Amino acid sequence: MTSASGTFRAGPGSVSEDRSALFAGIGCYVLWSGLSVLFMALAGHGVGPWEILAHRCLWSLPWATGLLWLARGGREAWAVLRTPRTLLWLGCSAVLVSLNWSVFILASTTGRKLDASLGYYINPLLNMAAGAVLFRERISRMGLLAIALATVGVALQAAAVGHPPWLALSMAVSFWAYGVIRKRVPASAQVGLFVECLMLAPLGLAYLLWLHGRGVAPLGSSPAATLLILATGPATAIPLSLFAFAARRLPLSTMGFLQFIMPTVIFGIAMATGEPLTPLRAVSFGFIWSGVAVFSVGSALAARRAAEGRPSAG
């Protein structure tokens, strides 16, 4: 997973190209949310969260390499690998994305998908708030209202569960920090993913070899488990490829709206799998959804004003 940073309208394109980009944007977020189902299925075959993470790190590398080859990014990747400063930043992003992956896997396999949904709902609002604090970006009145509503929602979540929603907050913060770093690293999406997987794959392999030494089957206990394990590779790489395609062709406001598909689908999966939604938690999600609605309306109005050449409202 990555942020929508750097999204822009590259120029007027054909209607068919815009439609393809829209479908790609929808597809990437649907597939990302569907990872929750894959992780639950793996857990059902006795694959633990850390083992799932190790397999994801390992089997993402061949697919990331394939995407790099299709994008003809070998020369750029070689240049990145010879640049220590860029490698250091990509090392930081690799740590953050693995943290985000591990928390999402944990949430998916331990009946805490509502926390995952909350984390991804508040992530774009966190981006907006952090942009104002760290980069002195101006927030409109509607943006401030959206942040205020989300803050109330998070506070109610804390009251509902008896402690701050650490899992949701860690997902949101790690996703935000990952996006900030990737926005500033001079590497394309495919090259960045390849280098991150190149760093993470040896760690995943080492953990799996350690498990194998303790008698754990390296590819699962059955053919079905093996297929599910191998699916973690394309399930990681393909959505990112769709995202990169859409992000280069769709306006920022459109990508900002589409990113709410993921937590909405995860929320539906949580309800379908019987996770309890107490009245207080339901109210908290009401505040979150209100913040999302205000955020979306504000983004749409800002995009319209920009298209008409009018200044944004304060």
URVEN-V653903 format. One record per residue. N is the residue number from 0. RES is the residue in three letters. PSI is psi in degrees with one decimal (NA if undefined). OMEGA is omega in whole degrees, -180 to 180 (none if undefined). NEAR is the number of other ideal C-beta (glycine too) atoms within 8 Angstrom. Layout:
n: (N	N)
res: (RES	RES)
psi: (PSI	PSI)
omega: (OMEGA	OMEGA)
near: (NEAR	NEAR)
This chain:
n: (0	1	2	3	4	5	6	7	8	9	10	11	12	13	14	15	16	17	18	19	20	21	22	23	24	25	26	27	28	29	30	31	32	33	34	35	36	37	38	39	40	41	42	43	44	45	46	47	48	49	50	51	52	53	54	55	56	57	58	59	60	61	62	63	64	65	66	67	68	69	70	71	72	73	74	75	76	77	78	79	80	81	82	83	84	85	86	87	88	89	90	91	92	93	94	95	96	97	98	99	100	101	102	103	104	105	106	107	108	109	110	111	112	113	114	115	116	117	118	119	120	121	122	123	124	125	126	127	128	129	130	131	132	133	134	135	136	137	138	139	140	141	142	143	144	145	146	147	148	149	150	151	152	153	154	155	156	157	158	159	160	161	162	163	164	165	166	167	168	169	170	171	172	173	174	175	176	177	178	179	180	181	182	183	184	185	186	187	188	189	190	191	192	193	194	195	196	197	198	199	200	201	202	203	204	205	206	207	208	209	210	211	212	213	214	215	216	217	218	219	220	221	222	223	224	225	226	227	228	229	230	231	232	233	234	235	236	237	238	239	240	241	242	243	244	245	246	247	248	249	250	251	252	253	254	255	256	257	258	259	260	261	262	263	264	265	266	267	268	269	270	271	272	273	274	275	276	277	278	279	280	281	282	283	284	285	286	287	288	289	290	291	292	293	294	295	296	297	298	299	300	301	302	303	304	305	306	307	308	309	310	311	312	313)
res: (MET	THR	SER	ALA	SER	GLY	THR	PHE	ARG	ALA	GLY	PRO	GLY	SER	VAL	SER	GLU	ASP	ARG	SER	ALA	LEU	PHE	ALA	GLY	ILE	GLY	CYS	TYR	VAL	LEU	TRP	SER	GLY	LEU	SER	VAL	LEU	PHE	MET	ALA	LEU	ALA	GLY	HIS	GLY	VAL	GLY	PRO	TRP	GLU	ILE	LEU	ALA	HIS	ARG	CYS	LEU	TRP	SER	LEU	PRO	TRP	ALA	THR	GLY	LEU	LEU	TRP	LEU	ALA	ARG	GLY	GLY	ARG	GLU	ALA	TRP	ALA	VAL	LEU	ARG	THR	PRO	ARG	THR	LEU	LEU	TRP	LEU	GLY	CYS	SER	ALA	VAL	LEU	VAL	SER	LEU	ASN	TRP	SER	VAL	PHE	ILE	LEU	ALA	SER	THR	THR	GLY	ARG	LYS	LEU	ASP	ALA	SER	LEU	GLY	TYR	TYR	ILE	ASN	PRO	LEU	LEU	ASN	MET	ALA	ALA	GLY	ALA	VAL	LEU	PHE	ARG	GLU	ARG	ILE	SER	ARG	MET	GLY	LEU	LEU	ALA	ILE	ALA	LEU	ALA	THR	VAL	GLY	VAL	ALA	LEU	GLN	ALA	ALA	ALA	VAL	GLY	HIS	PRO	PRO	TRP	LEU	ALA	LEU	SER	MET	ALA	VAL	SER	PHE	TRP	ALA	TYR	GLY	VAL	ILE	ARG	LYS	ARG	VAL	PRO	ALA	SER	ALA	GLN	VAL	GLY	LEU	PHE	VAL	GLU	CYS	LEU	MET	LEU	ALA	PRO	LEU	GLY	LEU	ALA	TYR	LEU	LEU	TRP	LEU	HIS	GLY	ARG	GLY	VAL	ALA	PRO	LEU	GLY	SER	SER	PRO	ALA	ALA	THR	LEU	LEU	ILE	LEU	ALA	THR	GLY	PRO	ALA	THR	ALA	ILE	PRO	LEU	SER	LEU	PHE	ALA	PHE	ALA	ALA	ARG	ARG	LEU	PRO	LEU	SER	THR	MET	GLY	PHE	LEU	GLN	PHE	ILE	MET	PRO	THR	VAL	ILE	PHE	GLY	ILE	ALA	MET	ALA	THR	GLY	GLU	PRO	LEU	THR	PRO	LEU	ARG	ALA	VAL	SER	PHE	GLY	PHE	ILE	TRP	SER	GLY	VAL	ALA	VAL	PHE	SER	VAL	GLY	SER	ALA	LEU	ALA	ALA	ARG	ARG	ALA	ALA	GLU	GLY	ARG	PRO	SER	ALA	GLY)
psi: (151.7	178.2	171.1	19.2	143.3	3.8	136.5	165.1	111.5	-15.5	169.1	131.0	177.2	161.3	-40.3	-37.3	-43.0	-39.3	-40.8	-41.3	-39.5	-44.7	-37.0	-41.6	-44.5	-44.0	-41.3	-40.8	-34.5	-44.1	-41.6	-42.9	-31.9	-15.6	-29.5	-40.1	-41.8	-43.3	-37.4	-40.2	-41.2	-41.9	-35.4	-22.5	12.7	13.5	121.1	163.8	-44.1	-32.7	-38.8	-44.5	-43.3	-43.7	-39.3	-42.2	-41.7	-50.6	-6.7	-26.9	-47.9	-38.4	-37.9	-36.4	-41.2	-42.3	-38.5	-41.2	-43.5	-35.7	-2.0	46.5	15.5	-42.7	-42.6	-41.4	-41.6	-38.3	-40.0	-42.7	-19.1	9.8	99.8	-40.6	-44.4	-39.9	-39.1	-45.6	-40.0	-29.1	-40.6	-42.5	-33.5	-40.8	-43.5	-41.8	-34.6	-34.7	-45.2	-43.1	-45.8	-40.6	-39.9	-41.3	-44.8	-44.5	-37.7	-31.1	-4.4	21.6	36.0	39.5	-23.7	-35.5	-40.4	-42.4	-45.6	-44.7	-43.4	-19.8	-42.6	-11.7	-50.0	-30.2	-35.9	-40.1	-43.9	-44.9	-43.8	-34.5	-37.1	-39.4	-45.2	-33.2	10.0	35.0	144.4	134.3	133.1	171.3	-38.2	-34.9	-42.9	-39.3	-42.1	-43.3	-41.0	-43.7	-42.3	-38.0	-42.9	-41.6	-43.8	-39.9	-40.5	-35.2	-42.5	-41.1	-35.7	-38.6	-6.6	4.2	162.4	144.6	74.5	-39.1	-46.7	-43.0	-38.0	-35.7	-45.4	-45.0	-42.8	-38.9	-41.3	-48.0	-38.2	-45.0	-38.9	-44.5	-47.0	-28.4	-31.8	-11.7	128.8	69.7	140.4	169.0	-45.3	-41.8	-43.0	-45.1	-43.2	-46.8	-41.0	-46.2	-35.1	-32.8	-37.7	-29.9	-44.6	-35.5	-42.4	-42.9	-41.8	-42.1	-40.6	-37.1	-37.1	-43.0	-39.9	-38.1	-21.8	9.4	9.3	129.9	131.5	-27.0	33.5	170.3	-1.7	163.7	-37.7	-43.1	-38.8	-44.9	-41.0	-39.8	-47.4	-26.4	-16.9	-25.9	-62.1	-29.5	-21.3	-44.8	-39.2	-45.9	-36.6	-38.5	-42.8	-40.1	-45.9	-39.2	-45.2	-40.1	-27.6	-12.3	-15.2	150.4	155.3	-38.9	-37.2	-45.6	-36.2	-36.9	-42.2	-29.2	-15.6	-6.8	-42.8	-55.8	-27.6	-44.0	-42.0	-39.5	-43.3	-39.7	-40.5	-43.1	-39.8	-27.4	9.0	20.0	136.4	134.2	96.5	160.1	-40.9	-39.3	-36.3	-41.6	-40.1	-41.1	-30.6	-42.5	-40.8	-46.5	-34.2	-41.9	-39.9	-43.6	-44.8	-43.0	-46.6	-43.6	-43.5	-40.8	-41.6	-42.8	-39.8	-40.5	-39.2	-42.3	-39.4	-39.6	-32.0	-3.0	20.8	150.5	150.6	151.2	148.0	NA)
omega: (179	-178	-180	-179	178	-179	180	173	-175	-179	-179	178	-180	179	-179	178	178	180	178	179	179	178	178	179	178	-177	-177	-178	176	180	178	179	178	175	179	179	178	-179	176	179	178	178	178	177	175	179	-177	-178	-179	177	176	179	-180	178	179	178	-176	-172	173	-175	179	-179	176	177	178	178	178	179	179	179	-178	-177	-177	-179	179	180	179	178	179	-179	178	-179	-174	-178	178	178	179	179	178	173	177	-180	178	177	-178	-178	177	175	179	178	-175	-180	178	177	179	180	-176	-173	-179	176	-179	-179	174	176	178	178	179	-178	-178	172	-175	-177	-180	177	174	177	-178	-179	-180	177	179	-176	-173	-174	177	176	-178	179	179	178	178	177	177	178	179	179	180	179	179	179	176	179	179	178	178	175	179	178	-177	-176	176	178	178	180	-172	-177	179	-179	179	177	-178	-177	180	178	178	-178	177	-180	180	-179	-177	178	-174	180	-179	179	179	-178	-178	-180	179	179	-180	-178	178	180	178	178	-174	-175	179	179	177	180	-180	180	-180	176	177	177	179	177	177	174	178	-180	-175	-179	175	-174	-177	176	179	179	179	179	179	179	-179	-180	-180	179	178	180	176	-171	-175	178	179	178	177	179	-179	179	-177	-174	179	-171	-178	176	179	-179	179	178	178	178	-177	-176	177	176	-174	-180	178	178	179	177	178	178	179	179	-178	-179	170	176	-177	176	-179	179	-179	177	177	178	-180	177	175	177	178	-179	176	176	178	-179	179	178	-177	179	179	179	180	180	179	179	180	179	179	180	-179	179	180	178	179	177	-179	none)
near: (9	10	11	10	9	6	10	7	6	6	4	2	8	5	5	6	9	11	8	10	14	11	8	12	16	10	10	13	14	11	12	10	14	10	12	14	8	12	13	11	9	14	13	6	12	7	12	7	11	8	12	15	13	14	13	14	15	11	13	16	14	8	13	15	10	9	14	14	9	6	9	6	12	8	7	10	12	8	8	13	8	5	8	5	6	11	11	8	11	15	9	9	14	12	8	12	13	11	10	13	12	11	14	13	13	11	15	13	11	7	5	10	15	11	12	19	13	16	19	14	13	15	13	10	14	11	11	14	10	11	10	11	6	7	7	5	7	5	10	11	7	12	11	9	10	15	13	9	13	14	8	10	16	16	9	13	13	11	8	10	8	5	6	6	13	7	13	14	12	11	17	13	9	13	14	13	9	15	13	12	12	12	9	6	11	3	10	9	11	13	14	13	14	15	15	13	13	9	11	13	12	7	10	14	10	8	11	13	9	8	11	10	6	6	4	7	6	7	7	11	6	7	5	8	14	10	8	14	13	9	9	14	13	7	12	13	14	10	14	14	11	13	13	11	11	15	13	9	12	13	9	10	10	10	14	12	10	12	12	11	11	12	14	10	12	14	12	8	12	13	9	6	9	5	10	4	9	7	5	9	13	9	9	15	12	9	13	15	9	9	16	12	8	12	15	11	9	12	12	10	10	11	11	8	11	9	6	6	4	6	4	8	8	4)
